[in-house]
Amino acid sequence: GGDTGQEKGVDMPDARPNIILIITDQQRYDTINALGFNYVDTPHLDRLVNEGTAFTRNYVTAASCAPSRASLFTGYYPHTVGVLKNADLWRHSWVEDLATAGYHCVNIGKMHTFPYETPLGFHERFVVENKDRYLEGRWFFDRWDMALQAQGLVKQQREIYRQRPDYNERLGAFTWDLPEKTHSDVFVGETAAWWVEHKPHVEPLFLEVGFPGPHPPYDPTPRYLERYLDRDLPLPEVTPEELDAQPPAQKELREHNTRIDHDSIAWTHTPTKEQLHRLRAHYMANVTMIDDQIGQLLAALERQGYLENAVVIFTSDHGDCLGDHGHIQKWTMYEAITRTPLIVWAPGRFEGGRTLDGLCQQMDIAPVIMELAGVETPASWEAESLMPALRGEAWQGRPHVFCEHPRDPILTGTEWMTMVRDREWKLVHYVDSPEGELYDLAADPGEHHNLWNDPSCAARKEELVGVLRDWLIRSNLRSADRSAPWR
């Protein structure tokens, strides 16, 4: 295991590791070569996998950015913390506790707090937000916007893309044609490396680096895209039967996304194989761009001595359907959305070269960070520590994981959807609707056959609805005193 800081006490901060938390935006679990997906080039993430611990069944608690991140940074489910959708007020996190405990806390890139420049406990913030901001924060000028402006460049954005004659054919897949250094992911990566190289060395350090990609627009630079254009990539097979069996809320979502071009994506009900391949080539190229930046950041951290006592954590806030199930982006509970990478790299502290397939919630990494920092975790937290797994102790994972999302400007067909998943089954519940989703993941890992109305599965459906009910009641009980200090 190694010293955690808690064992030696916070009066000896040298024992506590630097904590580097790298978060991408909208990166699927099946995008890391070392985890068995050989169609994508990720040598630096492969290194973290091969020398670290990968949790291969990690699930986010919400199907969009802000609630997923707020859950990770508070240790509570979205319904508990009250951040349910993008642009909900979010101003507090356990970063404040790290700062109080003596960590120097720095954010470079995306966090998706609201307001965007909320301190959240960080001593320094270099805020970079979504590439394509339209619904909220449209006029917000982040560090990346300022850098482009200083160079006299006009950011590639929806209004410009819409002028292209092929806009409706591209499905959000464009190339970044301005200088490569001005791409949002390169800008964030190079800003992080610059901070590490040029700021005075400070330990213990908590550094959060938030890459805006591979969130759409799917906009790699041409040289990264080139290697993927002719590469064999897995493409979705969607049948009319699968689409017919989707609940009304998901049918409405598909319709909505063909009418409104969120994040520069003019979606279609009938994408061609060529369109889907191009979409995925752009997406994977963006993943490789980010991987290169992670490699440069790790090299800078190593040169400056930060990695001598460090824990590096890599994850993403949710995935992207990329045409799976006839959908684009998020707002669904499919594996492509709710399951994301989670890698912990700490040579000499935790044994490396391990992939663990127990179920966990992404927020379960938060108690690990607290323990490493010598900070006590609140008893009401709903996150369950992954430290036993990292230490090599017996660890089975959670029996169930959960994900939730309310109605928002994009998910307009339900007031609330909730997912529960065990190792073999998944159920998605839509409030006040007789329709839902039920998948036998052992027999149907691709989630193509909705068994909600199958009489032979009625007992399993009833069991999982009961798990959802009991989870929510326990959640209310556990967090009942959380609001006391605010009264």
DOZA-443427 format. One line per 2 residues: their letters; for each residue x negated, y negated, z of C-alpha. Coordinates in Angstrom, 2 decimals. Each point is the difference from the previous one (the first is absolute). Layout:
residues N
A	X Y Z ~ ...
END
This chain:
residues 487
GG	0.00 0.00 0.00 ~ -2.51 -2.66 0.97
DT	0.56 -3.04 2.22 ~ 3.29 -1.81 -0.52
GQ	-0.67 -3.13 1.98 ~ 2.77 1.01 2.39
EK	-2.34 2.55 1.55 ~ -2.76 -2.55 0.58
GV	2.34 -2.87 0.70 ~ 0.55 -3.31 -1.75
DM	-2.81 -1.60 2.00 ~ -2.44 1.84 -2.30
PD	1.25 -1.14 -3.42 ~ -3.06 1.39 -1.79
AR	1.45 3.50 0.38 ~ 3.10 -0.95 -1.94
PN	-0.12 0.48 -3.75 ~ 0.58 -2.52 -2.72
II	3.38 0.82 -1.52 ~ 0.45 -0.51 -3.74
LI	3.61 0.43 -1.19 ~ 0.46 0.03 -3.79
IT	3.58 -0.15 -1.28 ~ 1.02 0.14 -3.64
DQ	3.47 -0.96 -1.19 ~ 2.26 2.59 -1.61
QR	-2.57 2.81 -0.43 ~ 1.38 3.54 -0.31
YD	-1.51 2.93 1.89 ~ -0.91 1.77 -3.24
TI	-2.63 -2.53 -1.09 ~ -3.19 1.24 1.68
NA	-2.23 2.40 -1.90 ~ -1.42 1.76 3.07
LG	3.51 0.91 1.16 ~ 0.58 2.05 -3.15
FN	1.09 -2.58 -2.57 ~ -2.79 0.18 -2.54
YV	1.59 -2.35 -2.55 ~ -1.08 -3.07 2.00
DT	-3.52 -1.28 0.72 ~ -0.45 -0.94 3.67
PH	-3.62 0.76 1.00 ~ -0.01 -2.29 3.04
LD	3.31 1.24 1.40 ~ -1.30 3.51 -0.74
RL	-2.95 -0.75 2.26 ~ 2.35 -1.04 2.82
VN	1.98 3.22 -0.49 ~ -3.06 2.25 -0.18
EG	-1.68 -1.56 3.04 ~ 3.19 -0.77 1.93
TA	3.45 1.30 0.89 ~ 2.90 -0.24 -2.46
FT	3.57 0.28 1.24 ~ 1.73 1.41 -3.07
RN	3.57 -0.24 1.29 ~ 0.04 -3.59 1.16
YV	3.34 -1.84 -0.27 ~ 0.78 -3.69 0.17
TA	3.00 -1.17 2.04 ~ 1.49 -2.29 -2.67
AS	0.28 0.00 -3.78 ~ -1.32 -3.53 -0.55
CA	-2.96 -2.15 1.01 ~ 0.79 -2.16 3.00
PS	1.96 2.45 2.19 ~ -2.54 2.75 -0.65
RA	-2.86 -2.29 0.99 ~ 1.82 -1.46 3.01
SL	0.61 3.54 1.24 ~ -3.69 0.88 -0.42
FT	-1.09 -3.17 1.82 ~ 2.45 0.30 2.90
GY	0.37 3.73 0.69 ~ 3.78 -0.08 -0.41
YP	2.49 1.02 -2.67 ~ 1.34 -2.90 -2.12
HT	3.43 0.05 1.71 ~ -1.76 -0.42 3.35
VG	-2.40 -2.77 -0.96 ~ 2.70 -1.82 -1.99
VL	-2.01 -0.40 -3.21 ~ 2.25 1.82 -2.45
KN	-0.82 -1.47 -3.40 ~ -2.40 -2.36 -1.74
AD	0.16 -3.59 1.31 ~ 1.44 1.01 3.37
LW	-1.69 -1.97 2.78 ~ -3.17 1.82 1.15
RH	-2.44 -1.88 2.23 ~ -1.39 2.44 2.62
SW	-2.12 3.17 -0.07 ~ -2.51 2.04 1.97
VE	-2.76 -2.02 -1.68 ~ 0.70 -2.52 2.79
DL	-0.92 2.73 2.51 ~ -3.24 0.76 -1.86
AT	-0.91 -3.68 0.06 ~ 0.73 -0.22 3.73
AG	-2.20 3.06 0.54 ~ -2.96 -1.69 -1.65
YH	0.21 1.05 -3.64 ~ -0.67 -2.58 -2.71
CV	3.01 0.50 -2.26 ~ -0.10 -0.89 -3.70
NI	2.55 0.49 -2.79 ~ -1.03 -0.31 -3.63
GK	2.75 0.57 -2.56 ~ 3.57 1.13 0.41
MH	1.81 0.51 3.31 ~ 3.53 -1.11 -1.00
TF	0.77 -1.71 3.29 ~ 2.72 -2.61 -0.13
PY	-0.80 -2.84 0.03 ~ -2.93 1.15 -2.11
ET	-2.60 -1.95 1.99 ~ 1.17 1.12 3.45
PL	-3.16 0.54 2.12 ~ 1.26 3.42 1.24
GF	-3.02 0.20 2.31 ~ -2.67 -0.48 -2.66
HE	-2.79 -2.48 0.64 ~ -0.42 -0.45 -3.77
RF	2.45 0.58 -2.83 ~ -0.69 -0.19 -3.73
VV	3.57 0.55 -1.20 ~ 0.68 1.54 -3.42
EN	3.58 1.04 -0.69 ~ 1.90 1.84 -2.74
KD	-1.34 -0.54 -3.51 ~ 3.48 -0.91 -1.27
RY	1.99 -1.95 2.60 ~ 3.51 -0.93 -1.01
LE	2.65 0.81 2.60 ~ -1.86 -1.36 3.00
GR	-3.08 -2.19 0.24 ~ 0.22 -0.98 -3.64
WF	-1.68 -3.33 0.68 ~ -2.44 1.26 2.61
FD	-3.63 -0.71 -0.97 ~ -2.31 2.71 1.35
RW	-3.81 0.25 -0.07 ~ 0.07 1.75 -3.36
DM	2.26 -2.68 -1.51 ~ -2.40 -2.63 1.30
AL	-3.01 1.78 -1.52 ~ 1.69 0.20 -3.41
QA	1.04 -3.64 0.24 ~ -3.54 -1.07 0.89
QG	-1.24 1.67 -3.18 ~ 2.69 -1.66 -2.12
LV	1.68 3.33 -0.73 ~ 3.72 0.69 -0.26
KQ	0.96 3.22 1.78 ~ 1.54 2.72 -2.12
QR	3.58 0.15 1.21 ~ 3.56 0.84 -0.91
EI	0.77 -3.19 -1.92 ~ -3.04 0.62 -2.22
YR	0.64 3.70 -0.46 ~ 3.61 -0.70 -0.98
QR	-1.24 -1.94 -3.04 ~ -1.55 3.14 -1.47
PD	2.01 1.63 -2.80 ~ -0.68 3.44 1.53
YN	0.97 -1.01 3.55 ~ 2.96 2.38 0.18
ER	-2.10 2.89 -1.27 ~ -2.91 -0.31 2.44
LG	1.83 1.09 3.21 ~ -2.27 -2.31 2.00
AF	-3.25 1.36 -1.50 ~ -2.26 -2.84 -1.11
TW	-3.74 -0.57 0.00 ~ -1.71 -2.65 2.11
DL	-1.59 -2.12 -2.73 ~ -1.47 -2.75 2.15
PE	-3.58 0.52 1.30 ~ -0.25 3.24 2.00
KT	-1.13 -1.82 3.15 ~ 3.35 -1.79 0.04
HS	2.09 3.19 0.19 ~ 1.79 0.09 3.36
DV	-1.55 3.31 1.12 ~ -3.50 -1.04 -1.05
FV	0.51 -3.36 1.69 ~ 1.07 1.64 3.27
GE	-2.81 2.58 -0.14 ~ -2.68 -2.56 -0.76
TA	1.34 -2.41 2.64 ~ -0.19 2.80 2.59
AW	-3.54 0.92 -1.04 ~ -0.96 -3.70 0.07
WV	1.39 -0.36 3.54 ~ -1.99 3.03 1.17
EH	-3.23 -1.21 -1.64 ~ 0.13 -3.70 0.80
KP	1.84 -0.47 3.29 ~ -1.96 0.38 3.26
HV	-0.08 3.61 1.14 ~ 2.65 0.57 2.65
EP	0.91 3.17 1.87 ~ 2.32 1.58 0.77
LF	1.71 -0.88 -3.27 ~ 3.55 0.77 -1.11
LE	0.17 -0.62 -3.74 ~ 3.23 0.52 -1.96
VG	-0.43 -0.09 -3.77 ~ 3.28 -0.03 -1.92
FP	-0.22 0.64 -3.74 ~ 2.98 -1.33 -2.01
GP	-0.16 2.94 -2.46 ~ 0.99 2.38 -1.40
HP	3.30 -1.84 0.60 ~ 1.41 -1.33 -3.28
PY	-0.50 -1.69 -2.34 ~ -2.19 2.98 -0.94
DP	-2.89 -2.17 -1.15 ~ -3.48 1.59 -0.06
TP	-2.77 -1.64 -1.97 ~ -0.58 1.50 -3.45
RY	-3.24 1.80 0.89 ~ 1.67 1.98 2.79
LE	3.05 0.75 -2.14 ~ -2.05 1.33 -2.91
RY	-0.95 3.27 1.71 ~ 3.64 0.84 0.76
LD	1.70 -0.77 -3.30 ~ -0.74 3.43 -1.50
RD	-0.16 1.93 3.27 ~ 2.44 2.80 0.74
LP	2.23 -1.33 2.79 ~ 2.97 1.69 1.69
LP	3.24 -1.46 -1.39 ~ 3.48 0.26 1.52
EV	2.62 2.38 -1.35 ~ 3.45 -1.37 0.80
TP	3.15 1.89 -0.93 ~ 3.56 -1.35 -0.35
EE	1.00 2.47 2.73 ~ -2.45 -1.56 2.45
LD	1.21 -3.52 -0.78 ~ 3.66 1.05 0.31
AQ	-0.65 1.46 3.47 ~ -1.50 -3.22 1.39
PP	2.20 -1.85 2.51 ~ 1.74 -3.21 -1.09
AQ	-2.54 -2.26 1.72 ~ -2.83 1.46 -2.08
KE	2.02 -0.20 -3.22 ~ 0.62 -3.67 0.79
LR	-3.73 -0.52 0.69 ~ -0.91 1.42 -3.41
EH	2.56 -2.26 -1.64 ~ -1.20 -3.03 1.98
NT	-3.62 0.53 -1.04 ~ 0.95 0.09 -3.68
RI	1.76 -3.36 0.34 ~ -2.49 -1.90 2.19
DH	-3.73 -0.05 -0.72 ~ -1.45 0.21 3.51
DS	-3.79 -0.35 0.00 ~ -0.02 -0.44 -3.80
IA	1.51 3.44 -0.60 ~ 2.76 0.12 -2.59
WT	1.07 3.56 0.80 ~ 1.96 2.27 -2.31
HT	2.23 3.06 0.46 ~ -1.80 1.72 -2.87
PT	-3.78 -0.53 0.19 ~ -1.95 1.88 -2.65
KE	-2.91 2.33 0.76 ~ -2.30 -2.65 -1.46
QL	1.40 -2.69 2.29 ~ -0.28 2.23 3.07
HR	-3.57 0.99 -0.85 ~ -1.00 -3.63 -0.49
LR	1.66 -0.96 3.30 ~ -1.89 2.71 1.88
AH	-3.27 -0.74 -1.77 ~ 0.24 -3.62 1.15
YM	0.89 1.09 3.53 ~ -2.87 2.49 0.30
AN	-2.43 -2.52 -1.49 ~ 1.03 -2.47 2.72
VT	-0.64 2.70 2.62 ~ -3.51 0.51 -1.40
MI	-0.62 -3.76 0.04 ~ 0.90 -0.07 3.69
DD	-2.16 3.05 0.67 ~ -3.00 -1.85 -1.46
QI	0.68 -2.95 2.29 ~ 0.22 2.33 3.01
GQ	-3.40 1.39 -0.96 ~ -1.49 -3.50 -0.12
LL	1.58 -0.90 3.34 ~ -1.37 3.15 1.67
AA	-3.46 -0.80 -1.40 ~ 0.18 -3.54 1.40
LE	1.13 1.29 3.40 ~ -2.87 2.49 -0.01
RQ	-2.59 -2.64 -0.91 ~ 1.17 -2.21 2.84
GY	-0.07 2.81 2.57 ~ 3.74 0.18 0.57
LE	0.26 3.69 -0.95 ~ -2.47 1.16 2.65
NA	2.93 0.15 2.42 ~ 3.18 -0.21 -2.02
VV	3.32 1.63 -0.78 ~ 1.30 -0.60 -3.53
IF	3.71 0.63 -0.62 ~ 1.58 0.03 -3.46
TS	3.74 0.06 -0.75 ~ 2.76 -1.60 -2.08
DH	3.33 -1.52 0.98 ~ 2.15 2.20 -2.32
GD	-0.14 1.53 -3.47 ~ 1.58 -0.53 -3.42
CL	2.31 2.28 -2.00 ~ -1.66 -0.93 -3.33
GD	2.94 1.54 -1.84 ~ 0.45 3.02 2.27
HG	3.74 0.70 0.46 ~ 0.75 -2.75 -2.51
HI	-1.13 -2.69 2.45 ~ -2.67 -2.67 0.15
QK	-1.65 -1.51 3.07 ~ 1.43 0.75 3.47
WT	3.36 -0.19 1.89 ~ 0.45 3.78 -0.16
MY	-0.99 2.78 2.41 ~ -1.79 2.29 -2.44
EA	-3.45 1.36 0.86 ~ -1.49 -2.35 -2.60
IT	1.11 -2.89 2.24 ~ -0.08 1.20 3.59
RT	-3.19 2.09 -0.05 ~ -3.25 -1.97 -0.16
PL	-3.71 0.63 0.53 ~ -1.44 -0.21 3.53
IV	-3.74 0.56 0.43 ~ -2.12 -0.53 3.12
WA	-3.80 -0.13 -0.49 ~ -2.30 -0.13 3.03
PG	-3.16 2.11 -0.41 ~ -1.46 1.01 3.34
RF	3.25 -0.78 1.79 ~ 2.49 2.29 -1.72
EG	-0.78 3.15 -1.95 ~ 0.19 -0.55 -3.77
GR	1.12 1.99 -2.99 ~ 3.45 0.78 1.41
TL	3.44 -0.20 -1.58 ~ 2.86 0.36 2.46
DG	3.51 0.70 -1.25 ~ 2.03 -0.59 3.16
LC	2.77 -2.58 -0.35 ~ -0.82 -3.48 1.30
QQ	1.34 -3.53 -0.24 ~ -2.39 -2.62 -1.29
MD	0.44 -2.03 3.20 ~ -1.52 2.95 1.92
IA	-3.43 -1.38 -0.86 ~ 0.73 -3.09 2.16
PV	-0.44 1.78 3.39 ~ -3.34 1.31 -1.31
IM	-1.11 -3.57 -0.67 ~ 1.17 -1.02 3.47
EL	-1.91 2.82 1.68 ~ -3.16 -0.72 -1.98
AG	0.25 -3.62 1.13 ~ 0.60 0.93 3.65
VE	3.49 -1.53 -0.06 ~ 2.91 1.68 1.75
TP	2.88 1.02 -2.26 ~ 3.45 -1.18 1.21
AS	2.13 2.86 1.32 ~ 2.89 -1.05 -2.23
WE	-1.97 0.46 -3.23 ~ 1.60 2.39 -2.48
AE	-3.34 0.73 -1.67 ~ -1.61 3.28 1.10
SL	-3.79 0.03 0.12 ~ -1.99 1.96 -2.59
MP	-3.01 0.03 2.33 ~ 0.44 3.69 0.94
AL	-0.13 0.93 -3.68 ~ -3.07 -2.16 -0.58
RG	-1.76 1.55 3.00 ~ 0.62 3.47 -1.38
EA	2.49 1.02 2.69 ~ 3.05 2.15 -0.73
WQ	2.37 -2.20 -2.01 ~ 3.16 1.09 -1.76
GR	1.24 -3.42 -1.06 ~ 3.50 -1.33 0.49
PH	3.00 2.32 -0.48 ~ 1.73 -2.77 -2.00
VF	-0.90 -3.31 -1.63 ~ 2.41 -2.84 -0.77
CE	0.29 -2.89 -2.42 ~ 2.65 -2.71 -0.23
HP	1.04 -2.96 -2.10 ~ 2.93 -2.44 0.03
RD	1.74 -1.76 -2.84 ~ -2.21 -2.71 -1.48
PI	0.00 -2.02 -3.26 ~ -1.05 3.12 -1.95
LT	1.56 2.93 1.89 ~ 3.56 -1.26 -0.33
GT	2.02 3.23 -0.01 ~ -0.13 0.83 3.72
EW	-0.13 -1.82 3.30 ~ -2.55 2.46 1.41
MT	-1.79 3.16 -1.11 ~ -1.94 2.29 2.31
MV	-2.24 2.98 -0.74 ~ -0.92 2.91 2.23
RD	-2.50 2.61 -1.14 ~ -1.32 3.14 1.65
RE	-2.60 2.30 -1.52 ~ 2.47 1.59 -2.43
WK	3.09 -2.20 -0.37 ~ 0.83 -3.65 -0.60
LV	3.30 -1.78 0.54 ~ 0.87 -3.58 -1.00
HY	3.05 -1.53 1.67 ~ 1.91 -3.01 -1.35
VD	2.16 -1.75 2.58 ~ 3.76 0.07 -0.64
SP	-0.44 2.22 -3.04 ~ 1.04 3.62 -0.49
EG	-2.93 0.39 -2.42 ~ -3.64 0.55 0.86
EL	-3.08 2.02 -0.89 ~ -1.23 3.39 1.20
YD	-3.07 1.77 -1.35 ~ -1.49 3.41 0.68
LA	-3.63 -1.10 -0.28 ~ -1.37 3.52 0.23
AD	1.94 1.09 -3.09 ~ 0.18 -3.41 -1.69
PG	-3.07 -2.09 0.93 ~ 0.73 -2.40 -2.86
EH	3.40 -0.91 1.53 ~ 1.89 0.59 -3.25
HN	3.01 1.87 1.43 ~ 2.23 -1.89 2.40
LW	1.74 2.60 2.20 ~ 2.16 -2.46 1.96
ND	3.25 1.49 -1.32 ~ -1.19 3.62 -0.05
PS	2.22 1.98 2.43 ~ -2.81 2.47 0.71
CA	-2.07 -2.87 1.46 ~ 2.73 -1.50 2.21
AR	-1.54 1.31 3.23 ~ -3.41 -1.43 -0.85
KE	1.57 -3.35 -0.90 ~ 1.90 -0.10 3.30
EL	-3.17 0.88 1.92 ~ -2.02 -2.82 -1.57
VG	2.78 -2.57 0.47 ~ -0.06 1.03 3.66
VL	-3.77 -0.55 0.12 ~ 0.54 -3.50 -1.42
RD	2.65 -0.80 2.61 ~ -2.12 1.24 2.91
WL	-3.09 -1.84 -1.33 ~ 1.86 -3.30 -0.09
IR	1.42 0.47 3.51 ~ -3.44 0.90 1.37
SN	-1.47 -3.00 -1.80 ~ 2.52 -2.33 1.61
LR	-0.72 1.52 3.40 ~ -3.77 -0.12 -0.34
SA	-0.14 -3.59 -1.15 ~ 2.88 -1.33 2.12
DR	-2.31 -2.11 2.19 ~ -2.05 -1.33 -2.89
SA	2.00 -3.24 -0.23 ~ -0.12 -0.69 3.76
PW	-2.93 -2.49 -0.18 ~ 1.89 -2.05 -2.60
R	3.16 -0.41 2.05
END
